[in-house]
Amino acid sequence: VNAIKIEKDKKEETLAVQGIFVEIGLIPNSDFAVGLSKTERGEIKVNSKNETNIAGIFAAGDVTDIFEKQIIIAAGEGAKATLSVFRYLSSRK
């Protein structure tokens, strides 16, 4: 990649670049999470253990209110949530 074309207000501009970052979206897809506390942006609120406001419901990744939205962080949050779910289920025996 050596350039991108930007079209805005019916004007086209070519911008020289050395690379690009592709981003899927900034709005979390959390409509399915009825009853969970969310931020104004629609992110599911979680604590440090990835617990939501409803006992036994956990969330992880970019749909949550974690500070950074990066794939490596989302993957780590998923692993952390899995451990939290394991601990939660183990404590219910």
C-alpha positions as CSV (number, residue, x, y, z in Angstrom):
1,V,0.0,0.0,0.0
2,N,1.4,3.4,-0.9
3,A,-1.7,5.6,-1.0
4,I,-5.4,5.7,-0.1
5,K,-8.1,7.7,-1.7
6,I,-10.4,9.6,0.6
7,E,-13.8,10.8,-0.6
8,K,-15.5,13.4,1.5
9,D,-18.1,16.0,0.6
10,K,-18.0,14.9,-3.0
11,K,-14.2,15.7,-3.1
12,E,-11.5,13.1,-3.6
13,E,-8.1,13.3,-2.1
14,T,-5.1,10.9,-2.4
15,L,-3.1,10.5,0.7
16,A,0.4,8.9,0.6
17,V,0.8,6.2,3.3
18,Q,3.2,3.4,4.1
19,G,0.6,1.1,5.5
20,I,-2.9,0.9,6.9
21,F,-4.8,-0.6,9.9
22,V,-8.2,-2.1,9.2
23,E,-10.7,-1.7,11.9
24,I,-14.0,-3.6,11.9
25,G,-16.1,-1.2,14.0
26,L,-16.3,1.1,17.0
27,I,-19.8,0.4,18.1
28,P,-20.1,-2.7,20.3
29,N,-22.7,-5.3,19.2
30,S,-24.3,-5.7,22.6
31,D,-28.1,-5.5,21.8
32,F,-28.4,-9.2,22.8
33,A,-27.2,-8.5,26.3
34,V,-30.6,-7.5,27.7
35,G,-30.5,-6.7,31.4
36,L,-26.8,-6.2,31.7
37,S,-25.4,-2.8,32.8
38,K,-23.9,-0.9,29.9
39,T,-22.0,2.3,29.3
40,E,-23.5,5.2,27.3
41,R,-21.7,3.7,24.2
42,G,-23.4,0.3,24.8
43,E,-20.3,-1.5,26.2
44,I,-21.1,-4.2,28.8
45,K,-19.8,-3.1,32.2
46,V,-17.5,-5.7,33.8
47,N,-15.3,-5.8,36.9
48,S,-11.8,-7.1,37.1
49,K,-13.0,-10.7,37.0
50,N,-15.2,-10.1,33.9
51,E,-18.3,-10.4,36.0
52,T,-21.4,-8.4,34.9
53,N,-24.1,-7.0,37.1
54,I,-25.9,-10.4,36.9
55,A,-24.4,-13.2,38.9
56,G,-23.1,-16.0,36.7
57,I,-23.0,-13.9,33.6
58,F,-19.5,-12.9,32.3
59,A,-18.3,-10.9,29.3
60,A,-15.0,-10.3,27.6
61,G,-13.5,-8.5,24.7
62,D,-14.3,-5.4,22.7
63,V,-18.0,-5.6,23.7
64,T,-17.0,-4.7,27.3
65,D,-15.9,-1.5,28.8
66,I,-12.2,-2.5,28.9
67,F,-9.9,0.5,28.3
68,E,-8.0,-0.7,25.2
69,K,-9.7,-2.3,22.2
70,Q,-7.0,-4.5,20.7
71,I,-7.2,-8.1,19.6
72,I,-4.4,-9.3,21.9
73,I,-6.1,-7.6,24.9
74,A,-9.5,-9.1,23.9
75,A,-8.0,-12.5,23.7
76,G,-6.4,-12.1,27.1
77,E,-9.8,-10.9,28.5
78,G,-11.4,-14.0,27.1
79,A,-8.9,-16.2,28.8
80,K,-9.4,-14.3,32.1
81,A,-13.2,-14.6,31.8
82,T,-12.8,-18.4,31.2
83,L,-10.9,-18.7,34.4
84,S,-13.5,-16.6,36.3
85,V,-16.3,-18.8,35.0
86,F,-14.3,-21.9,36.1
87,R,-13.9,-20.5,39.6
88,Y,-17.6,-19.5,39.7
89,L,-18.8,-22.9,38.7
90,S,-16.4,-24.7,41.0
91,S,-17.6,-22.7,44.0
92,R,-21.2,-23.8,43.3
93,K,-20.5,-27.5,43.9
